[in-house]
Amino acid sequence: KPQTKRSSDSYQLHSPQSTLGFLALTPVIPPCAFEGKTSFGMSVFNLGNAIMGSGILGLAYAMANTGIVLFLILLTVVACLSAYSIHLLLKSSGIVGIRAYEQLGYRAFGTPGKMAAGIAITLQNIGAMSSYLYIVKYEFPLVIQAFLRVDTPSGEWYLDGNYLVMIVSVCIILPLALMKQLGYLGYTSGFSLSCMVFFLISVCPTYTPISSESHTAYTIPILAFAFVCHPEVLPIYTELRNPTKKKMQHVSNISIAVMYVMYFLAALFGYLTFYDNVEAELLHTYSKVDRYDTLILCVRVAVLTAVTLTVPIVLFPVRRAIQQLFFPNKTFWWPRHIAIAIILLTTINMLVIFAPNILGIFGVIGATSAPCLIFIFPAVFYIRIIPKEEEPMRSAPKILAACFAGLGVLFMIMSLSFIIIDWTSGSSNASSGH
């Protein structure tokens, strides 16, 4: 029987033969070792915060390229697919008693599965954190300029986005990222969601736009990126008080439903305000109306706060993935915990300084890592992990899971093809900054 060992964030199974005899190898976990302390509400806040991020700022742009009806259809489909994908993850997790995405990959395909899951999570979440800090880099100096009524900066350090993003990373993000448990961030997640609610109720039609060029290639990747929360699902499940699959599915469904409503309303209000003239980052569009408007300034501060507080939530799964890949048999150790967070934040700050634009981040990351984490991995892990005695290969659930994986591959090819075509056609939006 494989041995269970407490790692920094989760339990692991150390057995190269663990892809066989699934039910017989389900670990016996001591009751005290797996005890979660995070309430249902805090778990909803954390998962909702992980879903939301900065994706909400790109949805009005997506609606401008698809129209309201098609956007609503696509948003509904992606939300339902995300909920189904979480169902596959939770069922696979329940069968083998593993609450780590990378270890599900190991149980299904051995070391290659573990590596693939770890790399996808790392790429996806580094892309997400880069997009959040890119907003800080670009928006924070403009907000300070507006508050100080400075029209033309003359090189002041406090108006330099590169300095500001590093200060925010060190003073706000790093202390939160050093928390030992993800559940401790429930309060900051609740505050972050409140900031986005303020953003939502503040955007209303006030401006008559002019038309501009549309770029449909980014629409589906932006939508997919907006609902990626899968790396955070199992860590949140681990820390949930009295965890059950049904309870965690309720957490996921509520979080997705709330974000679905917020996404649609934010996109609708942004689109009805600017129509085809909406930019890839909605706040840039609003700031062109009146950069000194008090409400717009407050909204920008709220969004800056929200995306800043989301970074630690997204950093946790990356640190877990790194620990699973490079230190799989090690117990929790503070110096390693701190060092990984510092190295990650330093790397992401360097990426942000040289990133092209937020649309490129949304599009490329959404077209590669997101299909793996939402569609392909949960489906193939499910097919491999669920015993044939319980569900034969030709059973409806496994056929549906196989189709789900195929949809993910199709989605990845289609999205990457559109983006490559967009780039090769000389699209200014694909390569220029805002």
C-alpha positions as CSV (number, residue, x, y, z in Angstrom):
1,K,0.0,0.0,0.0
2,P,1.4,3.5,-0.9
3,Q,2.5,5.7,2.0
4,T,0.7,9.0,2.6
5,K,2.9,11.9,3.7
6,R,2.0,15.4,4.7
7,S,3.4,17.9,2.2
8,S,3.4,21.7,2.5
9,D,-0.1,22.0,1.1
10,S,-1.5,18.6,0.5
11,Y,-1.3,14.8,0.7
12,Q,0.7,12.8,-1.8
13,L,0.8,9.2,-2.9
14,H,4.3,7.9,-3.4
15,S,3.9,4.8,-5.5
16,P,5.0,4.3,-9.2
17,Q,2.3,1.6,-9.5
18,S,-0.4,4.0,-8.2
19,T,-2.2,4.0,-11.6
20,L,-3.4,0.4,-10.9
21,G,-5.8,-0.9,-8.4
22,F,-7.4,2.5,-7.8
23,L,-9.9,1.6,-5.1
24,A,-7.6,-0.7,-3.2
25,L,-5.0,2.1,-3.1
26,T,-7.2,4.8,-1.7
27,P,-5.1,6.2,1.2
28,V,-6.2,6.1,4.8
29,I,-5.9,9.7,6.0
30,P,-5.7,10.5,9.7
31,P,-8.7,12.6,10.6
32,C,-6.7,15.3,12.3
33,A,-4.2,15.7,9.4
34,F,-6.8,16.6,6.8
35,E,-8.9,19.0,8.9
36,G,-10.0,22.1,7.1
37,K,-10.9,25.3,8.9
38,T,-12.2,27.6,6.2
39,S,-15.9,28.3,6.2
40,F,-18.2,27.8,3.2
41,G,-18.6,31.6,2.7
42,M,-14.8,32.2,2.8
43,S,-14.3,29.4,0.4
44,V,-16.8,31.0,-2.0
45,F,-14.9,34.3,-1.6
46,N,-11.6,32.7,-2.4
47,L,-12.8,30.8,-5.4
48,G,-14.8,33.8,-6.7
49,N,-11.7,36.0,-6.4
50,A,-9.6,33.4,-8.2
51,I,-12.2,33.3,-11.0
52,M,-12.7,37.0,-11.3
53,G,-9.2,38.6,-11.5
54,S,-8.6,41.0,-14.4
55,G,-10.6,39.0,-16.9
56,I,-13.7,41.2,-16.2
57,L,-11.9,44.1,-17.8
58,G,-11.6,42.3,-21.2
59,L,-15.1,41.2,-21.5
60,A,-16.6,44.4,-22.9
61,Y,-14.0,44.2,-25.7
62,A,-15.1,40.6,-26.3
63,M,-18.8,41.6,-26.5
64,A,-17.9,44.4,-28.9
65,N,-16.5,41.7,-31.3
66,T,-19.3,39.2,-31.0
67,G,-22.5,41.2,-30.2
68,I,-24.7,40.8,-27.1
69,V,-26.5,37.6,-28.1
70,L,-23.5,35.6,-29.2
71,F,-21.5,36.8,-26.2
72,L,-24.2,35.6,-23.8
73,I,-24.3,32.2,-25.5
74,L,-20.5,31.8,-25.3
75,L,-20.4,33.0,-21.7
76,T,-23.1,30.6,-20.7
77,V,-21.4,27.7,-22.5
78,V,-18.0,28.4,-21.0
79,A,-19.5,28.8,-17.5
80,C,-21.3,25.4,-17.8
81,L,-18.2,23.7,-19.1
82,S,-16.2,25.1,-16.3
83,A,-18.7,23.8,-13.7
84,Y,-18.7,20.3,-15.4
85,S,-14.9,20.3,-15.5
86,I,-14.8,21.0,-11.7
87,H,-17.2,18.1,-11.3
88,L,-14.7,15.8,-13.1
89,L,-11.9,17.0,-10.9
90,L,-13.8,16.6,-7.7
91,K,-15.0,13.1,-8.6
92,S,-11.5,12.0,-9.6
93,S,-10.2,13.5,-6.4
94,G,-12.8,11.7,-4.3
95,I,-12.0,8.3,-5.8
96,V,-8.3,8.3,-4.9
97,G,-8.3,10.6,-1.9
98,I,-5.9,13.1,-3.6
99,R,-6.5,16.9,-3.4
100,A,-3.7,18.1,-5.5
101,Y,-4.0,18.7,-9.3
102,E,-0.4,17.5,-9.9
103,Q,-0.9,14.3,-7.9
104,L,-4.0,13.5,-9.9
105,G,-1.8,13.7,-13.0
106,Y,0.7,11.4,-11.3
107,R,-2.0,8.9,-10.4
108,A,-3.4,9.0,-14.0
109,F,-0.2,9.0,-16.1
110,G,2.8,8.8,-13.7
111,T,5.5,11.4,-13.8
112,P,4.6,12.8,-17.3
113,G,1.1,13.5,-16.0
114,K,2.4,15.2,-12.9
115,M,4.9,17.3,-15.0
116,A,2.2,18.3,-17.5
117,A,-0.2,19.5,-14.8
118,G,2.5,21.3,-12.9
119,I,3.8,23.1,-16.0
120,A,0.3,24.1,-17.2
121,I,-0.7,25.5,-13.7
122,T,2.6,27.4,-13.6
123,L,2.2,28.9,-17.0
124,Q,-1.5,29.7,-16.5
125,N,-1.1,31.4,-13.1
126,I,2.1,33.3,-14.0
127,G,0.2,34.6,-17.0
128,A,-2.7,35.6,-14.7
129,M,-0.4,37.3,-12.2
130,S,1.4,39.1,-15.0
131,S,-1.9,40.5,-16.3
132,Y,-2.9,41.6,-12.8
133,L,0.4,43.4,-12.2
134,Y,0.4,44.8,-15.7
135,I,-2.8,46.6,-14.7
136,V,-1.0,47.9,-11.6
137,K,1.9,49.1,-13.6
138,Y,-0.2,50.9,-16.2
139,E,-3.1,52.2,-14.0
140,F,-1.4,53.2,-10.8
141,P,0.8,56.0,-12.3
142,L,-2.3,57.4,-14.2
143,V,-4.4,57.4,-11.0
144,I,-1.6,59.2,-9.0
145,Q,-1.3,61.7,-11.9
146,A,-5.0,62.3,-11.8
147,F,-5.1,62.8,-8.1
148,L,-2.1,65.2,-8.2
149,R,-3.5,66.9,-11.4
150,V,-0.2,66.3,-13.2
151,D,-0.7,66.5,-16.9
152,T,2.9,65.9,-18.1
153,P,5.1,63.8,-15.8
154,S,8.7,65.0,-15.6
155,G,10.4,61.8,-14.5
156,E,9.2,61.6,-10.9
157,W,9.8,58.1,-9.4
158,Y,6.3,57.9,-7.9
159,L,4.8,58.2,-11.4
160,D,7.0,55.4,-12.8
161,G,4.9,52.2,-13.2
162,N,8.0,50.0,-12.9
163,Y,8.8,51.4,-9.5
164,L,5.2,51.3,-8.4
165,V,4.6,47.7,-9.4
166,M,7.7,46.6,-7.4
167,I,6.5,48.6,-4.3
168,V,3.1,47.0,-4.5
169,S,4.6,43.6,-4.8
170,V,6.9,44.0,-1.8
171,C,4.6,45.9,0.5
172,I,1.2,44.2,-0.2
173,I,1.4,41.0,-2.3
174,L,4.5,39.4,-0.7
175,P,3.2,39.5,3.0
176,L,-0.1,38.0,1.9
177,A,1.7,35.4,-0.3
178,L,3.7,34.3,2.7
179,M,0.6,33.1,4.6
180,K,0.8,29.4,5.4
181,Q,-2.8,28.5,4.5
182,L,-4.9,29.8,1.6
183,G,-8.0,30.0,3.8
184,Y,-6.4,33.0,5.7
185,L,-7.0,35.1,2.5
186,G,-10.8,34.8,2.7
187,Y,-11.2,38.3,4.2
188,T,-9.0,40.0,1.5
189,S,-10.9,38.0,-1.1
190,G,-14.2,39.3,0.2
191,F,-12.9,42.9,0.1
192,S,-11.5,42.3,-3.4
193,L,-14.9,41.1,-4.6
194,S,-16.5,44.2,-3.0
195,C,-14.2,46.4,-5.0
196,M,-15.3,44.7,-8.2
197,V,-19.0,45.1,-7.3
198,F,-18.3,48.8,-6.9
199,F,-16.7,48.7,-10.3
200,L,-19.8,46.9,-11.7
201,I,-22.4,49.4,-10.4
202,S,-20.3,52.4,-11.4
203,V,-20.0,51.6,-15.2
204,C,-23.1,53.0,-17.0
205,P,-23.8,54.3,-20.5
206,T,-22.6,57.9,-20.7
207,Y,-20.7,58.3,-23.9
208,T,-21.4,58.3,-27.7
209,P,-18.7,56.3,-29.4
210,I,-17.1,56.2,-32.8
211,S,-16.5,52.9,-34.5
212,S,-13.2,51.1,-34.6
213,E,-11.6,47.9,-35.9
214,S,-12.6,44.7,-34.3
215,H,-10.5,41.7,-33.5
216,T,-12.5,38.5,-33.1
217,A,-9.5,36.3,-32.6
218,Y,-9.2,37.1,-29.0
219,T,-12.9,36.7,-28.0
220,I,-13.0,33.0,-27.1
221,P,-9.6,33.0,-25.3
222,I,-10.6,36.0,-23.2
223,L,-13.8,34.2,-22.2
224,A,-12.0,31.0,-21.3
225,F,-9.3,32.9,-19.3
226,A,-12.1,34.7,-17.4
227,F,-13.4,31.4,-15.9
228,V,-10.1,29.5,-15.1
229,C,-10.1,28.7,-11.4
230,H,-9.2,25.0,-11.6
231,P,-5.7,25.2,-10.0
232,E,-7.3,26.8,-7.0
233,V,-10.2,24.3,-6.6
234,L,-8.4,21.5,-4.9
235,P,-6.4,23.7,-2.5
236,I,-9.6,25.4,-1.5
237,Y,-11.3,21.9,-1.2
238,T,-8.4,20.8,1.1
239,E,-9.0,23.7,3.5
240,L,-12.8,23.6,3.5
241,R,-14.4,22.9,6.9
242,N,-16.1,19.4,6.9
243,P,-15.2,18.9,3.2
244,T,-17.4,16.8,0.9
245,K,-17.5,16.6,-2.9
246,K,-21.1,17.9,-2.8
247,K,-20.2,20.8,-0.6
248,M,-17.2,21.8,-2.7
249,Q,-19.4,21.5,-5.9
250,H,-21.8,23.9,-4.3
251,V,-18.9,26.3,-3.5
252,S,-17.9,26.1,-7.2
253,N,-21.4,26.5,-8.6
254,I,-22.2,29.6,-6.5
255,S,-18.8,31.2,-7.3
256,I,-19.3,30.6,-11.1
257,A,-22.9,31.8,-11.0
258,V,-22.0,35.0,-9.2
259,M,-19.1,35.7,-11.6
260,Y,-21.3,34.8,-14.6
261,V,-23.8,37.6,-13.6
262,M,-21.0,40.1,-12.8
263,Y,-19.2,39.3,-16.1
264,F,-22.3,39.7,-18.2
265,L,-23.4,43.0,-16.6
266,A,-19.9,44.5,-16.7
267,A,-19.5,43.6,-20.3
268,L,-23.0,44.8,-21.2
269,F,-22.6,48.2,-19.5
270,G,-19.1,48.7,-21.0
271,Y,-20.3,47.7,-24.4
272,L,-23.5,49.9,-24.3
273,T,-21.3,52.8,-23.3
274,F,-18.6,52.6,-26.0
275,Y,-19.9,50.0,-28.5
276,D,-17.1,49.2,-31.1
277,N,-14.8,51.8,-29.6
278,V,-14.2,49.8,-26.4
279,E,-10.5,48.9,-25.7
280,A,-9.1,45.6,-24.5
281,E,-8.8,47.0,-21.0
282,L,-12.1,48.7,-20.1
283,L,-10.7,51.3,-17.7
284,H,-8.5,52.8,-20.3
285,T,-11.7,53.5,-22.3
286,Y,-13.5,55.1,-19.4
287,S,-10.5,57.3,-18.5
288,K,-10.6,58.9,-22.0
289,V,-14.0,60.4,-21.2
290,D,-12.7,62.5,-18.2
291,R,-9.5,61.5,-16.6
292,Y,-10.2,63.6,-13.6
293,D,-13.7,62.4,-13.0
294,T,-14.0,61.4,-9.3
295,L,-16.2,58.3,-9.9
296,I,-13.9,57.0,-12.6
297,L,-10.9,57.6,-10.3
298,C,-12.5,55.7,-7.5
299,V,-13.4,52.8,-9.8
300,R,-9.8,52.6,-11.0
301,V,-8.6,52.5,-7.4
302,A,-11.1,49.8,-6.6
303,V,-10.0,47.7,-9.6
304,L,-6.3,48.2,-8.7
305,T,-7.1,47.0,-5.1
306,A,-9.1,44.0,-6.4
307,V,-6.5,42.7,-8.8
308,T,-3.7,43.3,-6.3
309,L,-5.4,41.2,-3.7
310,T,-6.0,38.4,-6.2
311,V,-2.3,37.8,-6.9
312,P,-1.7,36.0,-3.6
313,I,-4.6,33.6,-4.3
314,V,-3.2,32.7,-7.7
315,L,0.4,32.4,-6.4
316,F,-0.5,29.6,-3.9
317,P,-1.2,26.9,-6.6
318,V,2.0,27.9,-8.5
319,R,4.1,27.4,-5.3
320,R,2.3,24.1,-4.7
321,A,3.1,23.0,-8.3
322,I,6.8,23.9,-7.9
323,Q,7.0,22.0,-4.6
324,Q,5.2,19.0,-6.1
325,L,7.6,18.9,-9.0
326,F,10.9,19.6,-7.3
327,F,10.4,18.8,-3.6
328,P,7.7,16.1,-3.6
329,N,8.8,14.3,-0.5
330,K,9.5,17.3,1.7
331,T,7.4,18.5,4.6
332,F,6.6,22.2,5.1
333,W,9.6,24.4,5.6
334,W,9.3,28.1,6.0
335,P,12.6,29.1,4.2
336,R,11.5,27.2,1.1
337,H,8.0,28.5,1.3
338,I,9.3,32.1,1.5
339,A,12.0,31.7,-1.1
340,I,9.6,30.3,-3.8
341,A,7.2,33.2,-3.2
342,I,10.1,35.8,-3.6
343,I,11.5,34.1,-6.7
344,L,8.0,33.9,-8.3
345,L,7.2,37.6,-7.6
346,T,10.6,38.7,-8.9
347,T,10.2,36.7,-12.1
348,I,6.7,38.1,-12.6
349,N,7.8,41.6,-12.0
350,M,10.4,41.2,-14.7
351,L,7.8,39.8,-17.1
352,V,5.5,42.7,-16.4
353,I,8.2,45.3,-17.2
354,F,8.7,43.7,-20.6
355,A,5.1,42.5,-21.4
356,P,3.7,43.7,-24.7
357,N,0.1,44.3,-23.6
358,I,-2.7,42.9,-21.6
359,L,-4.6,41.6,-24.6
360,G,-1.6,39.5,-25.7
361,I,-1.4,38.0,-22.2
362,F,-5.1,37.1,-22.2
363,G,-5.1,35.7,-25.7
364,V,-2.0,33.5,-25.8
365,I,-2.2,32.2,-22.2
366,G,-6.0,31.6,-22.6
367,A,-5.4,29.7,-25.9
368,T,-2.7,27.3,-24.5
369,S,-2.9,26.6,-20.7
370,A,-6.6,27.3,-20.2
371,P,-7.9,24.5,-22.5
372,C,-5.5,22.1,-20.7
373,L,-6.7,23.0,-17.2
374,I,-10.4,23.4,-18.0
375,F,-11.0,20.7,-20.7
376,I,-8.2,18.3,-21.4
377,F,-6.6,17.4,-18.0
378,P,-9.8,17.0,-16.0
379,A,-11.3,14.8,-18.7
380,V,-8.3,12.5,-19.3
381,F,-7.6,12.2,-15.5
382,Y,-11.2,11.2,-15.0
383,I,-11.1,8.6,-17.7
384,R,-7.9,7.1,-16.3
385,I,-8.7,7.3,-12.6
386,I,-12.3,6.2,-12.4
387,P,-12.2,2.3,-12.2
388,K,-13.5,0.4,-15.2
389,E,-15.5,-1.7,-12.8
390,E,-17.4,1.4,-11.8
391,E,-17.6,3.1,-15.2
392,P,-16.7,1.0,-18.3
393,M,-14.8,2.8,-21.1
394,R,-17.9,2.9,-23.2
395,S,-20.1,4.2,-20.4
396,A,-21.9,7.6,-21.1
397,P,-19.8,9.5,-18.5
398,K,-16.5,8.5,-19.9
399,I,-17.6,9.0,-23.5
400,L,-18.8,12.5,-22.5
401,A,-15.4,13.1,-20.8
402,A,-13.6,12.0,-24.0
403,C,-15.7,14.4,-26.0
404,F,-14.9,17.1,-23.5
405,A,-11.1,16.5,-23.9
406,G,-11.6,16.6,-27.7
407,L,-13.4,19.9,-27.4
408,G,-10.4,21.2,-25.5
409,V,-8.0,20.2,-28.2
410,L,-10.2,21.8,-30.9
411,F,-10.5,24.9,-28.8
412,M,-6.8,25.2,-28.4
413,I,-6.0,24.7,-32.1
414,M,-8.8,27.1,-33.1
415,S,-7.8,29.9,-30.7
416,L,-4.1,29.7,-31.5
417,S,-4.8,29.7,-35.2
418,F,-7.0,32.8,-34.9
419,I,-4.3,34.6,-32.9
420,I,-1.5,33.6,-35.4
421,I,-3.6,34.8,-38.3
422,D,-4.3,38.1,-36.4
423,W,-0.6,38.6,-35.8
424,T,0.5,37.8,-39.4
425,S,-2.2,40.1,-40.8
426,G,-0.4,43.0,-39.2
427,S,-3.0,43.7,-36.4
428,S,-1.9,46.6,-34.4
429,N,-3.8,45.4,-31.3
430,A,-1.8,42.2,-31.3
431,S,1.6,43.8,-30.8
432,S,1.2,47.3,-29.5
433,G,1.0,48.5,-25.9
434,H,-1.8,50.6,-24.5
